[in-house]
Amino acid sequence: MKRKTTLKSIVVLSVFLFTMNGYTQKSPLIIPLWENGAPGFEDRKDEPEQAADWWVKNIHNPSATVYLPEDGNANGAAVIIFPGGGHRELVINEEGTKAAKFFNEFGVTGIVVKYRLAREEGSPYSLDIHTPQDAHRAIRLVKAHAKEWGIDKNRIGVMGFSAGGETVAMMAYGEGDEFQVVKDEVDEENSNPAFQILIYPGPLLIPEQVDKNAPPLFALTANDDGCCSEPVFKLLKAYREAGASVEAHFLAGGGHGFNMGDRFEQRAINSWPQRLKDWMIDNGWTTPEN
C-alpha cells in the first residue's frame, strides 16, 4: 500500500539527514507553505521550478527553506527572507541563501521564502491576492514550528530585497486575517512580525503614514538608486512623524541590486551587513529573554 508523505515526515527526514552529518553543517529544511499546494492551485504543486545560476521562477508550490544555526550558537531569533526579482523571478542565492547564512553566523535562524510571482510571463497570480497570501502564510508557518526549531515567537522578523521589500510591506502594514485561506493549525497563528528589514525596497505599498506601534524598521539603500531610494526616505519620514523605531542608511553609491555586498570592493557596500547585525544586537533581537 502506498504511504502518504506528510509535512511532519518531511521535517523528521530532514532532521535525520543532518543528524547523520554530525551537525557540522546542517542541511536546510524545505517546507511547503501549504502541504497540499497553494489554495486554488493544488493541481500545479508538482510543476517543476525553473532555475539558473542566480534566479528561480515558475514557482507554483511556494515554500520556506529553513537554515538553522549550529548547535550551541542559536539564540532563538529568526528572520524570514523574501528575495527580490521584480515579481518575475527570485534572486534566490544572492538575496536569499547568502542572507540566511549571514544570520546563522550570529545565531539567528534564516528562512528563505519562494513566493509566487505575479509578473512572470503567463502568471495566473496577482500582487494583491497571492503574494500577500504567501507572505502571511510564511510567518504563520514559522510560528507554528517555532518550538520545534528553537525559535522565540516574539523575535521573528521579516526581510525583503527590492520586490521582496514590497512583499514584506504587504505583511507589515496590512491586515492578515483576510489571507487565512485554509484555516488549519498554521492559520491559527498571527502573522505579525516583530521587526522588519528592508534593503532597497520597491515603491509599491509603501505607506504614507504608519502607526507608532509599526514594526521596528532597519532600512538601507543607495542614494543613487533611481528605483528604490525614495521608499526609504518615505518610510523614514513616516516613522519619525509617528515616533516609531527606525534606523535608515543611505549609501553614497551602489545603485540597485548590490545584494549582500560581498561582490563589491567599496567598503561601505561590502560591509553593510555589519550595520544590520549591530542594529539587531543593539535592539535586543538576538538576546533570549531571561
C-alpha positions as CSV (number, residue, x, y, z in Angstrom):
1,M,0.0,0.0,0.0
2,K,1.3,3.4,-0.9
3,R,2.1,5.5,2.2
4,K,1.1,9.2,2.3
5,T,4.0,11.6,2.8
6,T,3.1,14.2,5.4
7,L,4.6,17.5,6.3
8,K,5.8,16.0,9.6
9,S,7.6,13.2,7.9
10,I,9.4,15.6,5.6
11,V,10.7,17.5,8.7
12,V,11.7,14.3,10.5
13,L,13.6,13.0,7.5
14,S,15.4,16.3,7.1
15,V,16.4,16.3,10.8
16,F,17.6,12.8,10.5
17,L,19.8,13.6,7.4
18,F,21.6,16.5,9.1
19,T,21.9,14.4,12.3
20,M,23.8,11.8,10.3
21,N,26.2,14.6,9.1
22,G,27.3,15.3,12.7
23,Y,25.9,18.8,12.9
24,T,29.0,20.2,11.2
25,Q,26.8,21.7,8.5
26,K,23.0,21.5,9.0
27,S,21.1,20.7,5.9
28,P,18.3,23.2,5.3
29,L,14.7,22.1,5.8
30,I,12.4,22.7,2.8
31,I,8.8,23.0,3.9
32,P,5.9,23.8,1.5
33,L,3.7,26.7,2.8
34,W,0.7,24.5,2.2
35,E,1.1,20.8,2.4
36,N,-1.4,20.1,-0.4
37,G,-0.3,23.0,-2.6
38,A,-1.3,26.7,-2.8
39,P,-5.1,27.1,-2.2
40,G,-6.9,27.1,-5.6
41,F,-3.8,25.9,-7.4
42,E,-3.3,22.5,-5.8
43,D,-3.2,20.8,-9.2
44,R,0.0,22.8,-10.1
45,K,2.1,22.0,-7.0
46,D,4.2,19.3,-8.7
47,E,5.2,21.5,-11.6
48,P,9.0,21.8,-11.6
49,E,10.6,25.2,-10.9
50,Q,12.9,26.8,-13.4
51,A,16.3,27.9,-12.2
52,A,19.7,29.2,-13.4
53,D,22.8,30.2,-11.5
54,W,21.2,33.2,-9.7
55,W,17.5,33.0,-10.2
56,V,14.5,30.7,-9.8
57,K,11.0,31.1,-11.2
58,N,7.9,29.1,-12.2
59,I,7.0,28.7,-8.6
60,H,3.6,27.1,-8.1
61,N,4.3,25.4,-4.7
62,P,5.5,28.2,-2.5
63,S,7.9,27.1,0.2
64,A,10.2,28.0,3.1
65,T,13.8,26.9,3.2
66,V,15.0,26.9,6.9
67,Y,18.7,27.4,7.7
68,L,19.3,26.6,11.4
69,P,22.3,27.8,13.2
70,E,24.9,25.4,14.5
71,D,24.0,23.7,17.8
72,G,25.1,25.8,20.8
73,N,25.1,29.0,18.7
74,A,21.4,29.6,18.3
75,N,19.8,32.5,20.2
76,G,16.2,32.0,19.3
77,A,15.8,34.8,16.8
78,A,14.7,34.2,13.2
79,V,14.5,36.3,10.1
80,I,12.1,35.3,7.2
81,I,13.7,36.5,3.9
82,F,11.9,37.5,0.7
83,P,14.3,37.8,-2.2
84,G,13.8,40.4,-4.9
85,G,13.4,40.0,-8.7
86,G,10.7,42.3,-9.8
87,H,8.0,39.7,-9.1
88,R,9.2,38.0,-12.3
89,E,11.9,35.8,-10.7
90,L,13.7,35.4,-7.4
91,V,17.3,36.3,-6.8
92,I,17.5,33.2,-4.7
93,N,21.2,32.9,-3.9
94,E,22.4,36.5,-3.5
95,E,19.3,37.7,-1.8
96,G,18.2,34.5,-0.1
97,T,20.7,31.8,0.7
98,K,23.6,34.2,1.5
99,A,21.4,36.3,3.8
100,A,20.3,33.2,5.7
101,K,23.8,32.0,6.2
102,F,24.8,35.5,7.3
103,F,22.2,35.4,10.0
104,N,23.4,31.9,11.0
105,E,26.9,33.3,11.8
106,F,25.5,35.1,14.8
107,G,22.9,32.5,16.0
108,V,19.8,33.7,14.0
109,T,17.7,31.2,12.0
110,G,17.4,32.3,8.4
111,I,14.3,31.3,6.4
112,V,14.1,31.9,2.7
113,V,10.7,32.1,1.1
114,K,10.0,31.1,-2.5
115,Y,6.8,33.0,-3.2
116,R,4.6,33.0,-6.3
117,L,5.5,35.5,-9.0
118,A,2.7,37.8,-10.2
119,R,4.6,39.5,-13.0
120,E,6.2,36.4,-14.6
121,E,5.1,35.9,-18.2
122,G,1.8,34.0,-18.2
123,S,1.4,34.1,-14.4
124,P,-2.0,33.3,-13.0
125,Y,-1.2,35.1,-9.8
126,S,-1.9,38.7,-8.6
127,L,0.1,41.0,-6.4
128,D,-2.9,42.0,-4.2
129,I,-4.0,38.4,-3.5
130,H,-1.5,35.6,-3.9
131,T,1.7,37.5,-3.0
132,P,0.4,38.6,0.5
133,Q,-1.2,35.1,0.9
134,D,2.3,33.6,0.7
135,A,3.9,36.3,2.9
136,H,1.4,35.9,5.7
137,R,1.4,32.2,5.5
138,A,5.2,32.1,5.7
139,I,5.3,33.8,9.1
140,R,2.4,31.7,10.4
141,L,4.3,28.6,9.3
142,V,7.4,29.6,11.2
143,K,5.4,30.4,14.3
144,A,3.7,27.1,14.1
145,H,7.1,25.3,14.1
146,A,8.8,27.8,16.5
147,K,9.2,25.4,19.4
148,E,10.4,22.6,17.1
149,W,13.0,24.8,15.5
150,G,14.1,26.6,18.8
151,I,12.7,29.9,17.8
152,D,11.1,32.6,20.0
153,K,7.8,33.7,18.5
154,N,8.4,37.2,19.9
155,R,11.7,37.6,17.9
156,I,10.7,36.7,14.4
157,G,11.4,39.4,11.9
158,V,11.0,39.7,8.1
159,M,13.4,40.9,5.5
160,G,12.9,41.9,1.9
161,F,15.1,43.0,-1.0
162,S,13.6,45.1,-3.8
163,A,10.4,43.4,-4.8
164,G,10.8,41.3,-1.7
165,G,10.6,44.6,0.3
166,E,7.2,45.3,-1.3
167,T,6.2,41.8,-0.3
168,V,7.2,42.5,3.3
169,A,5.3,45.8,3.3
170,M,2.1,43.9,2.4
171,M,2.6,41.9,5.6
172,A,4.0,44.6,7.9
173,Y,1.4,47.3,7.1
174,G,-1.6,45.2,6.1
175,E,-4.2,43.1,7.9
176,G,-3.5,39.4,7.8
177,D,-6.9,37.9,8.7
178,E,-8.2,38.1,5.1
179,F,-5.4,35.9,3.9
180,Q,-6.2,33.0,6.2
181,V,-7.4,30.9,3.3
182,V,-7.2,27.3,4.7
183,K,-8.0,27.8,8.4
184,D,-5.8,25.0,9.6
185,E,-3.5,24.8,12.7
186,V,-0.9,27.0,10.9
187,D,-3.5,29.7,10.2
188,E,-4.3,29.9,13.9
189,E,-1.0,31.7,14.4
190,N,-0.9,35.5,13.9
191,S,1.2,37.0,11.1
192,N,2.6,40.0,12.9
193,P,6.4,40.4,12.5
194,A,8.4,41.6,15.5
195,F,10.7,43.7,13.3
196,Q,11.4,44.3,9.6
197,I,14.4,44.8,7.4
198,L,14.1,46.5,4.0
199,I,17.0,46.5,1.6
200,Y,16.4,48.9,-1.4
201,P,12.7,48.1,-1.2
202,G,10.5,48.7,-4.2
203,P,8.0,51.6,-4.2
204,L,4.7,49.6,-4.2
205,L,2.6,49.5,-1.0
206,I,4.9,51.8,1.0
207,P,2.5,53.7,3.3
208,E,2.4,57.5,3.6
209,Q,1.8,57.1,7.4
210,V,2.5,54.4,10.0
211,D,1.3,53.8,13.5
212,K,3.6,54.4,16.4
213,N,3.5,50.6,17.0
214,A,4.6,49.8,13.5
215,P,7.3,47.0,13.5
216,P,10.7,48.5,14.2
217,L,12.5,49.1,11.0
218,F,16.0,48.8,9.6
219,A,16.2,50.2,6.1
220,L,19.2,50.5,3.7
221,T,19.5,51.8,0.2
222,A,21.9,53.6,-2.1
223,N,21.4,57.3,-2.8
224,D,21.9,56.8,-6.5
225,D,19.3,54.1,-6.7
226,G,16.8,55.6,-9.1
227,C,14.2,52.9,-8.3
228,C,14.4,52.3,-4.6
229,S,15.9,55.1,-2.5
230,E,12.7,57.2,-2.4
231,P,10.7,54.4,-0.5
232,V,13.3,54.6,2.3
233,F,13.0,58.4,2.5
234,K,9.2,58.0,2.6
235,L,9.3,55.4,5.4
236,L,11.9,57.3,7.4
237,K,9.6,60.4,7.4
238,A,6.6,58.3,8.3
239,Y,8.3,56.6,11.2
240,R,9.7,59.8,12.6
241,E,6.4,61.5,12.5
242,A,4.8,58.6,14.3
243,G,7.5,58.2,16.8
244,A,8.1,54.6,15.8
245,S,11.5,52.9,15.9
246,V,13.6,53.3,12.7
247,E,17.2,53.2,11.6
248,A,17.9,54.1,8.0
249,H,21.2,54.1,6.0
250,F,21.8,55.8,2.6
251,L,25.0,54.7,0.9
252,A,26.6,57.3,-1.3
253,G,26.7,54.9,-4.2
254,G,25.9,51.3,-5.2
255,G,22.9,51.7,-7.4
256,H,20.3,49.0,-7.2
257,G,20.8,45.3,-6.5
258,F,24.1,45.2,-4.6
259,N,22.7,42.2,-2.7
260,M,24.7,41.3,0.5
261,G,27.6,43.5,-0.7
262,D,30.3,40.8,-0.8
263,R,30.9,41.1,-4.6
264,F,31.8,44.8,-4.3
265,E,35.1,46.5,-3.4
266,Q,33.6,49.6,-1.9
267,R,33.9,49.3,1.8
268,A,30.5,50.9,2.6
269,I,28.8,48.4,0.3
270,N,30.9,45.4,1.2
271,S,30.3,45.9,5.0
272,W,26.7,47.0,5.1
273,P,25.5,43.7,6.7
274,Q,27.6,44.6,9.8
275,R,25.3,47.7,10.2
276,L,22.3,45.3,10.3
277,K,24.0,42.9,12.7
278,D,24.8,45.9,15.0
279,W,21.1,47.0,14.9
280,M,19.8,43.6,15.7
281,I,22.1,43.2,18.7
282,D,21.6,46.8,20.0
283,N,17.8,46.3,19.9
284,G,17.9,43.0,21.7
285,W,16.6,40.8,18.9
286,T,19.5,38.4,19.4
287,T,19.1,38.3,23.2
288,P,17.0,35.4,24.7
289,E,14.6,36.5,27.3
290,N,15.5,35.7,30.9
